[in-house]
Amino acid sequence: MKSIKPLFKSLVCVLSLASFATGSLSAAEKKDIVDTAVAAGSFKTLATALGAAGLVDTLKGPGPFTVFAPTDEAFAKLPAGTVEMLLKPENKTKLVDILTYHVVAGDVDAAAAMKMTEAKALDKKIIKLEVKDGALYLNKSKVTTADVKCSNGTIHIIDTVLMPPAAKM
């Protein structure tokens, strides 16, 4: 019987990750946005950045929020040294601006987002939304997994970090 327990734990882990990745009803709905992202394991850079920016408590709050969450692979696409530079305390304002550009107030599911042409992020800047070949794009970032429901909103997983437009002078 002892040999079955590790196999069972592995199976439960795989099934949990599969249900998270497909956005189906799962334990994610009982966790807030931050805990859901951390549990997924592919958002370590995002979690670190949220901590450095002081945004963890905000995204653990009641919301609701819609978060366009870049994966670790998305952060890896940035030029070398960018993440390390943004995580420095002296760059906190820039980091907050970038991270809040990934969050929209309210709970916007994929069906609603696909009908929109733009959304206003928490940083008050506009994200362009477009449907191409049946997929939702935000600026140039593709939503790879939609509608991961959490206790305080929804996560849509994206393949590229969104960069907010520069302030107009």
Contacts in CASP RR format, 6 or more apart in sequence:
PFRMAT RR
TARGET T0000
AUTHOR 0000-0000-0000
METHOD contacts of the structure
MODEL  1
MKSIKPLFKSLVCVLSLASFATGSLSAAEKKDIVDTAVAAGSFKTLATAL
GAAGLVDTLKGPGPFTVFAPTDEAFAKLPAGTVEMLLKPENKTKLVDILT
YHVVAGDVDAAAAMKMTEAKALDKKIIKLEVKDGALYLNKSKVTTADVKC
SNGTIHIIDTVLMPPAAKM
16 26 0 8 1.000
16 27 0 8 1.000
17 40 0 8 1.000
19 25 0 8 1.000
19 26 0 8 1.000
19 27 0 8 1.000
19 28 0 8 1.000
20 26 0 8 1.000
20 28 0 8 1.000
20 36 0 8 1.000
20 39 0 8 1.000
20 40 0 8 1.000
20 148 0 8 1.000
21 145 0 8 1.000
22 145 0 8 1.000
23 145 0 8 1.000
23 146 0 8 1.000
23 147 0 8 1.000
23 148 0 8 1.000
23 149 0 8 1.000
25 149 0 8 1.000
28 36 0 8 1.000
28 39 0 8 1.000
28 148 0 8 1.000
28 149 0 8 1.000
28 150 0 8 1.000
28 155 0 8 1.000
29 149 0 8 1.000
29 150 0 8 1.000
29 151 0 8 1.000
30 151 0 8 1.000
31 39 0 8 1.000
31 150 0 8 1.000
31 151 0 8 1.000
32 59 0 8 1.000
32 60 0 8 1.000
32 61 0 8 1.000
32 150 0 8 1.000
32 151 0 8 1.000
32 152 0 8 1.000
33 59 0 8 1.000
33 60 0 8 1.000
33 65 0 8 1.000
33 67 0 8 1.000
33 150 0 8 1.000
33 152 0 8 1.000
33 153 0 8 1.000
33 155 0 8 1.000
34 47 0 8 1.000
34 50 0 8 1.000
34 56 0 8 1.000
34 59 0 8 1.000
34 60 0 8 1.000
35 60 0 8 1.000
36 148 0 8 1.000
36 150 0 8 1.000
36 155 0 8 1.000
37 43 0 8 1.000
37 46 0 8 1.000
37 47 0 8 1.000
37 67 0 8 1.000
37 69 0 8 1.000
37 155 0 8 1.000
38 47 0 8 1.000
42 71 0 8 1.000
42 72 0 8 1.000
42 73 0 8 1.000
43 69 0 8 1.000
43 70 0 8 1.000
43 71 0 8 1.000
43 72 0 8 1.000
44 72 0 8 1.000
45 70 0 8 1.000
45 72 0 8 1.000
45 75 0 8 1.000
45 76 0 8 1.000
45 83 0 8 1.000
46 69 0 8 1.000
46 70 0 8 1.000
46 71 0 8 1.000
46 72 0 8 1.000
46 75 0 8 1.000
48 87 0 8 1.000
49 83 0 8 1.000
49 86 0 8 1.000
49 87 0 8 1.000
49 95 0 8 1.000
49 99 0 8 1.000
50 56 0 8 1.000
50 59 0 8 1.000
50 99 0 8 1.000
52 86 0 8 1.000
52 87 0 8 1.000
52 89 0 8 1.000
52 92 0 8 1.000
52 95 0 8 1.000
53 92 0 8 1.000
53 95 0 8 1.000
53 96 0 8 1.000
53 99 0 8 1.000
54 92 0 8 1.000
54 96 0 8 1.000
55 96 0 8 1.000
55 99 0 8 1.000
55 100 0 8 1.000
59 65 0 8 1.000
59 67 0 8 1.000
59 103 0 8 1.000
59 152 0 8 1.000
60 152 0 8 1.000
61 152 0 8 1.000
62 152 0 8 1.000
63 105 0 8 1.000
63 106 0 8 1.000
63 152 0 8 1.000
63 153 0 8 1.000
64 105 0 8 1.000
64 106 0 8 1.000
64 107 0 8 1.000
64 152 0 8 1.000
64 153 0 8 1.000
64 154 0 8 1.000
65 103 0 8 1.000
65 104 0 8 1.000
65 105 0 8 1.000
65 106 0 8 1.000
65 107 0 8 1.000
65 152 0 8 1.000
65 153 0 8 1.000
65 154 0 8 1.000
66 103 0 8 1.000
66 104 0 8 1.000
66 105 0 8 1.000
66 106 0 8 1.000
66 107 0 8 1.000
66 108 0 8 1.000
66 113 0 8 1.000
66 153 0 8 1.000
66 154 0 8 1.000
66 155 0 8 1.000
66 156 0 8 1.000
67 102 0 8 1.000
67 103 0 8 1.000
67 153 0 8 1.000
67 154 0 8 1.000
67 155 0 8 1.000
67 156 0 8 1.000
68 102 0 8 1.000
68 103 0 8 1.000
68 104 0 8 1.000
68 127 0 8 1.000
68 138 0 8 1.000
68 141 0 8 1.000
68 143 0 8 1.000
68 156 0 8 1.000
68 158 0 8 1.000
68 162 0 8 1.000
69 102 0 8 1.000
69 155 0 8 1.000
69 156 0 8 1.000
69 157 0 8 1.000
69 158 0 8 1.000
70 102 0 8 1.000
70 141 0 8 1.000
70 158 0 8 1.000
70 159 0 8 1.000
70 160 0 8 1.000
70 161 0 8 1.000
70 162 0 8 1.000
71 144 0 8 1.000
71 157 0 8 1.000
71 158 0 8 1.000
71 159 0 8 1.000
73 159 0 8 1.000
74 141 0 8 1.000
74 158 0 8 1.000
74 159 0 8 1.000
74 160 0 8 1.000
74 161 0 8 1.000
75 83 0 8 1.000
75 161 0 8 1.000
77 160 0 8 1.000
77 161 0 8 1.000
78 161 0 8 1.000
85 91 0 8 1.000
86 94 0 8 1.000
86 95 0 8 1.000
86 98 0 8 1.000
87 95 0 8 1.000
96 123 0 8 1.000
97 123 0 8 1.000
97 164 0 8 1.000
98 161 0 8 1.000
98 162 0 8 1.000
98 163 0 8 1.000
98 164 0 8 1.000
100 121 0 8 1.000
100 122 0 8 1.000
100 123 0 8 1.000
101 121 0 8 1.000
101 122 0 8 1.000
101 123 0 8 1.000
101 125 0 8 1.000
101 127 0 8 1.000
101 162 0 8 1.000
101 163 0 8 1.000
101 164 0 8 1.000
102 121 0 8 1.000
102 158 0 8 1.000
102 162 0 8 1.000
103 121 0 8 1.000
103 122 0 8 1.000
104 119 0 8 1.000
104 120 0 8 1.000
104 121 0 8 1.000
104 122 0 8 1.000
104 127 0 8 1.000
105 122 0 8 1.000
106 153 0 8 1.000
107 153 0 8 1.000
107 154 0 8 1.000
108 116 0 8 1.000
108 119 0 8 1.000
108 154 0 8 1.000
109 146 0 8 1.000
109 147 0 8 1.000
109 154 0 8 1.000
110 136 0 8 1.000
110 143 0 8 1.000
110 146 0 8 1.000
110 147 0 8 1.000
110 156 0 8 1.000
113 119 0 8 1.000
113 129 0 8 1.000
113 136 0 8 1.000
113 143 0 8 1.000
113 146 0 8 1.000
113 156 0 8 1.000
114 129 0 8 1.000
114 131 0 8 1.000
114 136 0 8 1.000
116 129 0 8 1.000
117 128 0 8 1.000
117 129 0 8 1.000
117 130 0 8 1.000
118 126 0 8 1.000
118 127 0 8 1.000
118 128 0 8 1.000
118 129 0 8 1.000
119 126 0 8 1.000
119 127 0 8 1.000
119 129 0 8 1.000
119 138 0 8 1.000
120 126 0 8 1.000
120 127 0 8 1.000
121 127 0 8 1.000
121 164 0 8 1.000
123 164 0 8 1.000
125 164 0 8 1.000
125 165 0 8 1.000
126 165 0 8 1.000
127 138 0 8 1.000
127 139 0 8 1.000
127 162 0 8 1.000
128 138 0 8 1.000
128 139 0 8 1.000
129 136 0 8 1.000
129 137 0 8 1.000
129 138 0 8 1.000
130 136 0 8 1.000
130 137 0 8 1.000
131 137 0 8 1.000
135 142 0 8 1.000
135 143 0 8 1.000
136 142 0 8 1.000
136 143 0 8 1.000
136 146 0 8 1.000
136 156 0 8 1.000
137 143 0 8 1.000
138 158 0 8 1.000
138 162 0 8 1.000
139 162 0 8 1.000
139 163 0 8 1.000
140 160 0 8 1.000
141 158 0 8 1.000
141 159 0 8 1.000
141 160 0 8 1.000
141 161 0 8 1.000
141 162 0 8 1.000
142 158 0 8 1.000
142 159 0 8 1.000
142 160 0 8 1.000
143 156 0 8 1.000
143 157 0 8 1.000
143 158 0 8 1.000
144 157 0 8 1.000
144 158 0 8 1.000
144 159 0 8 1.000
145 156 0 8 1.000
145 157 0 8 1.000
146 156 0 8 1.000
146 157 0 8 1.000
147 154 0 8 1.000
147 156 0 8 1.000
148 154 0 8 1.000
148 155 0 8 1.000
148 156 0 8 1.000
148 157 0 8 1.000
END
